[in-house]
């Protein structure tokens, strides 16, 4: 599929979204659930972009909890994936062959909702590869 410049996982339906289009994906989630996101790139991303241009190239904003923006000039990265976890349970790869870029996390809420963010490296539910009991090595490829 052709991807937009943002990727998200919706709480109410458990759907994944890109280009303001809904894709059947995983389980829904609600208050008290822990949602994790894993982005696996197969090549090093280019230098981060200026944050002021993050909203350039799209006129839609998906009002969902887990939302990632990427530079509009990024190139596809074969076998690179974005996947989500609910309470430590892998929901599958939401997106495959995604852009090789620097991703910026963002969150959207309805009716004054809130969340706590944890960017690691210690997690309540460390990400694990499907079918494995081994934790995934967590890295910050952006140098920050």
Buried (B, 14 or more C-beta within 10 A) or exposed (E): EEBBBBBBBBBEBBBBBBBEBEEEBBEEBEEEEBBBBBBBBEEEBEEBBEEEEBEEEBEEEBEBBBBBBBBBEBEEBEEBBBBBBBEEEBBEBBBBBBBBBBBBEBBBEEEEEEEEEEEEEEBEBBBBEEEEEEEEEEEEEEEE
